[in-house]
């Protein structure tokens, strides 16, 4: 059947601004300031700033030329994008090959009624990126979902309280640092060092006030605690705004995801291109019976370090029903093999060494620098807490790790860092399996299992401390006549 063209157009004009270089804004702001300083004497302003004006015009002309050379066409069963100054680079993507289509609207794009659209295929995580008008985005999405039978619709909407709990549990100082550094870097290019000085002085004043209220606590410690609270608060607010208004709808073989408060996000996922389902838990979530369900699908949750969320937060009792309704092919699999208790040392050796290292460092400082011992003792609270928590996580993982198989699905339970993972993956989505033995493991007959998924990142999942013969028995049941082991 011949394809009928629906839209053939250039990107939204707001894209011209993103094609300009960072130097464009660094020059434009001083130019505007000089114009006001000269009391709008145009001749003097042109005479004194002619080189900067020519630079701005050249940058804008280059951005305009790039915008003019990029076009796209939305057709019945595919989307075609074309670009290039001296030649035409054409990308033609069939809707059936798309693993994820994402549309993001930041505050600026919402004003201009535009959105950034990412089109990713299963074999390539580098998505085609286009800036479309709201109307074009809606037509593209409706065209991709046009083959969805109305009888296979199911929608899940978590409450705002659950989203707030989810954002709090998954907020971290590290993500807060990344967000803060990114914001300060962007602000520094425009406003200079003022934002950084303002932040430093605010933390100092806050630590001084906390020291007066609490008393006896060194200012260095109050500054560190204030910084940690600030970073976790930034991470919490960012996560909350990113996942407010979250909803996910199963539309036949597609999943339609919406989220965002300030910035709006919309995703269409192909269920057949979902590599694995990950039931994610932190220590507090593990003890309280809560979990977050995530999925890995090429193009979903990879931009701006987002989480590939299927269900933000749910109880342990509702995991099966939630996954069954949203991903019917990812059924529950029982854990059939767990590490023996004799493998305890392979789980707790590293955190024990870290705990001993922190304690020895505190003792050494006590004798080498007694004048700073009181301050340093307070500072050792943070790494001491982290190592003890790490030790508890590893002890819990000894009793919760393992592997299971129910053709064609595999279940992998393991611990990574401070979090617990239960991965459900179809056997055809596993690209490689390797079993490794250290000299001590050869003596005891144990091994470490590495599972690699079919994804552009080649992500590996590691399970330690299980008997080699038992692991081979389960793997051979799932991979009959296979060379992936």
N, C-alpha and C positions, 0 to 999 in steps of 0.2 A: 504494500500500500504506500502510496506517495505521501511524504510528510508535508503537512501544511504549516507554514510559518506563522507563529502567533506574534512574536515580538522580535525585531531586529533593531537594536539601538546601542548607543554608547552608555557608559556608566553615568551615574548621577553626577551633576556638576560639582558637588561638594568633594568629589574625589580629587579634584585639581589641587585642593589644599594639602592633601596627604602626599601628593607627588612633589610638592616643594620640599627643599632640604631644610634642615634645622637652622641653617644660616639665614634663611629667609626671614624667620621671626626675630633672630638676633639683630638683624639689620633694620627691620621694619619698625621695631619699637623705638630705637634711638632716632630714626628719621622723623617719626611722629612727634617725639619729644622736642627735637630741634625746631620743628615747624611751629609748635606752640611757643617755644622760647623766643623765636624771632617775631612773635606777634603777627603771624600770618603774612610776613613780608616775603612774597613768593620768589622774587628775584634774588634776594639774599640767600634764601633757603636753597634755591637751585644752584647758585654759584658755589656755596659751601659744601653741598652734599651731592654733587652731580655723579661722582663715582659710585656712591652707595645706591643712588637711584637707578643707575644703569645696571648694577648688580641685581637689584630687586626685580627689575624688568626682565633681565635675562633668565633669572630663576623661574619667574612666573611664566615666561614664554616657553621654557623647556617643559614645565609641568603641563601647560596647556597642550603642547605638542604630544606629550605622552598620553594625555586623556583622549585626544582626537584619534590616536592610532589604536585604541583598544575598543572593540565592539563585542557584542554577544547576541546570540539568537536563541530564543526559546522555541523549540519545535515540539511536534507531537510526542516523540519518544526519545528525544535527546536535547542537550544544550550544547551550543557551539560558541567558543570564545576565540577571538582573533586579536593578535597584537603584533607589534613590530614596526620599527622606523623604516628600514630599508627592504624588509621582506615580510611576509605574512607567516606568523606562527599560529597554527590553528589547532585547537584542542576540541575534540568531539567526544562527549561523555554520554553514554546511554543511561537513561534513568534506572535501568535494571542493574547496572554495574555500580551504582552509587551505594556506598555503605553508610554515609552520613551526609546530610545537607544541613548546614547551620546558618542561621541568620542572627546577627547581633546588632542591637541598636543602643549605642551609648547616648548620653544626654545631648550631645551636639547633633548626632544623626537623627535623633527623635525630633528635634526642632525642624530639621530640613526634610522630614518624612522620608528618610533613607535608611538603609541597613547594609551591613557588610555580610556578604553571603560566601560561605566556604563549601566547596564541593569535593568530597574525598571518596576515593574508591578503595576497595578492600586491599589491593596490592600496593597502595601508595598513600602514606600518611601526609604527604605534602599536598594540601588541598589547593584547588583552583580558587582564587580569591577575586570577587567582583563586588563593586559597590552599586547596588540597585535602588531604584525608587521603591516606595512601599507597595505601589500597585504592581510593579513587576515581580516583587518578592512573593506577594500573595498569589499571583498567577502561576509562578513556578511551583510553589508549594501545592496549590490545588491540582496542578497538572500531574505532579508526582503521586499524589494521593487519589487520583481519579479512579484507579482500578480497585479501590478498597471496598469489599463487600460490607454493607451496613450492619449485617448480622454478627460481625465479629468485633464489636466495639466494647472496650472495657476501659474505664477511667479511674485513676487513683489520684487523690488529692490529700496530702497530709495537712494537718492543722498548723497554724502559725506557732503554737506553743511547741509542737514537735520540731519544727524548723529551727526555732530558737535554741532548743536543747541540742539539736544536731550541730548548729553553728558553734555553740559553746564547747562541745566535746571535741570537735575537730579544729578548733582554733589553736595556734601554736606560735611561740615566739619567733621561730624561724620564718614562717610565712609572713609574720608581721614585719620582720626585718626586710624581707624582699619587697613587700609593698611600700614600706616607708622609704627605703633607699631609692626605689624607682620614682616615687613621688618627689623626693628631695632633689634627685638628679634632674628631673624635668623642670621643677620650679627654679633650680639654680641657673639653668640656661637662660631663664627669662628675668628673674628677680635678683640674681647674684647670690651672695652668701647670707642674705637676711633670713630666709626660712630656717637654715641650719642653726644660725645664732639664736633665733627665737626658740627653737626646740631645745637647744642645750640649756638656755637660761630657764626655761619652764621646768625641765627636769631638776635643775639645781634648786630652784625655789621650792618645788614640791618635796624634794628630799630634805631640805632644811626645815620645812613645816612638819614633816613626819618625824624628824629627829626631836623637835621641841615637844611634840605630843607624846611620843613613845619614850624618849629619854634613854640614855645609856647605849644606844645603838650607833655604831660608827656611821658617819655621813656617806662613806663609800658604799656600805651595804644598803642604806636607804635609797641611794641613787640607782644601784643595781636592781633592787626590788621595784622601784618606780618605773625603770625602763622596761622590765619584764611585764609589769601590769599594763603599761602603755602599748607594748607590742602585741600582747594577747588581746587587748581591747580592739586594736586596729584589725587584727585577724578575725575576731568575732564579728565585728560590724561588717567587714567585707564579705565574709561568708553568709551572714544573715541577709544582706542586701542582694547578694548573688542568687540566693535560693528562695527568697520570698516569692509567693504566688506560684510555687512549684506545682506542676501537674504533669502526669504522664498518661497517655491514651494509647491503647493497643488498637490498631486499625488493620485488621487482617495480618499481613506479613510485615507491617510497618509499626514503628513506635513513634509517637509524636510527643515531644517534650517541650514544655514551656516553663520559664522561670525568670526571676529578676524583678527588682523594684525600681532602681534608678536606671540601670541598663537592662534592656529586655533581650532574652535569648530564646530562640526557637530551633528545635532540631527534629529532623526526620531520620530515623534509624532503620536500616534493613535488618530484620531479625536473623536472617540466614548468615549475615556477616558478623554477628556478635561472636567473638572468639571464646570468651569465658565469662562466667558470673562469679563475683567475689563477695562473700559475706564478710564484712570488715568490722572488727571490734577492737577497741582499746581496753585497757585493764579495767577501768571503771565500768565500761559497757559490758564487759565479760561478766563481772560480778553482779551487775544489776539486770542481766538478761536482755539487754538492748543490742541492736546491731544496725549497720548500714549496708545496704545492698548496692554494689557497683557492678558495672559491666565494662568490658573492653571491646570497643568497636572503633575501627580506624576512623579518625577524624572527630570523635566525640570526646570532649573533655581534655583535649590536648592543647588547646589554645589558652594562653594566659594562666597556665597551671591549674585549670579547673578540674573538678572531680567528675568522673564519669558515673553519675548517680543514676540508679534505677529506682530505688526507694531510699530517701534520705535517712529515715530512722524508723524502726519498727521493733516490735517485741519478738522474742525468740519463738513464741507460739504461732506468730503470724507469718513466719518466713515462708513456709511451704505454700500457703494459700496465695501470698503475694507473688511469688515466683511462678506458681502454676498458672495464674491468671494473665500475667504479663509475658512470661516466657514458657509456654507449655512444653517445649521440647527440652527444657532444663529441669528435669524432674529430680526429686530428692534421692540421694545416694547415701547408704550407710557406710560408716567408717568400719573397715574390716581388719585393719592392721595398725597397731600402735607401737611406738618404741618401748622396749622392755625397760624396767626400772633400773637395770644395770647400765643403761645409757645415760644416767643422770649427769655424769661428769662432762659429757660432750655438750650438754645444755647449759650447765652452770659454771663451767671453768672460766669463760671469758668474763662474766659479771663478777665472779669472785675475785679474779685478778684485778679488775678495776676497783672494787671496794678496798682491797688491800693496798693498791697503789695510792688511792686518795688518803687512806689512814696514814700510810708511811710518809706521804708528802706533808701532812699536818704535823706529824711528830718531828720530822726533819726541820720544819720551819720553827718549831718550838725551841729547838736547841741552837739553830743557826742564826735566826733573827728573832730573838725573844721580844724585842720592842714592837714588832709588827704582828705578834702572834694573836693578839685579841682581835685585830681587824681581820686577819687572814682566817681565823677560826670561823667567823661569821660567813666569810666568803666560801668556805668549804662546805657550808650547808647545802648550796645548790648542787655541786657535783656529787656530794654524798647522797642527797635525795635521789638524784638521777640514777646512780649506780645501784642503790637498794631497790628502786622501782624496777630497773632492768633485771635484777636478780629474781624478783618476784615473778615478773613476766616469763622468764625462762623456766622457772619451776612449774608455773601453771601450764606452759606449753609442753612440758614433759608428759603431762596427763591428757592433753587435748590434741596433740599432733597425730598424724597417721594418714592412711591412704585407703581408698575404697574403689570398687569397680562394679558397675551395673551396665552392661553393654547397651548403648555405645558410649556411656558417660564414665568419667573418672572424677573422683573426689580427692582433693589434696588439702589436708589440714596442717598448717605450719605457722611459725612465728617469724616475723621480720621486724627488726628494731623493737619498738614498744607496742606493736599491734599484732593481732591475731587474724589469720585469713583462712577462710574455707572456700576453696575454688572448685566450681563445677565446670568441667570442660569436656566437650565431645572429643572422642578419640581422633577424628579426622582433623581437628584443630591443633593437634600436638605435632610439632615439626621434628622434635628430637627428644630422646631420653638417654641419659648417661648415668652410670653407677660407678662411684669412685670409692676406693678403700685406702685408708692410711695404713701404715705398718701395724698399728695397734688394732685397727678394725679388721685386718686380715686374720689376726690371731683369734679375735672374738667372733668372727663370721658376720660382722655388721658392715653397713655401707652408708653412703650419703647419696641421696637420689636428687638429680637435677632434671627438671622438666622444662622444655622450651616450647613456647606457643607460636602459632603461625601469625606473627604480627611484625610490622616494620621495625619495632624496637627490639625484637628478639629477647623479650623478657624471660628470665629464668626464675623458676620456683624451686626452692631448696628444702628438702626434708632430710633430717639427719637421724642417725642412731637406730635404724631398723635392721633386722636380720636379712642378709642378702637373699637367701633361698626363699623366704616368705615374699619378698618384694618381687622376685622373678616369677613366682607362681601367679601373683595377681596381674602382673604386666602381660604375661603370656596369654592369660584369658582374654585380655582386652585387645591384644595385638597378635592375632593368629596369622602366621606366615608374614610377619612384618620385619623390616630391617631397621626400624627406628629405635631399637633398644641397643 
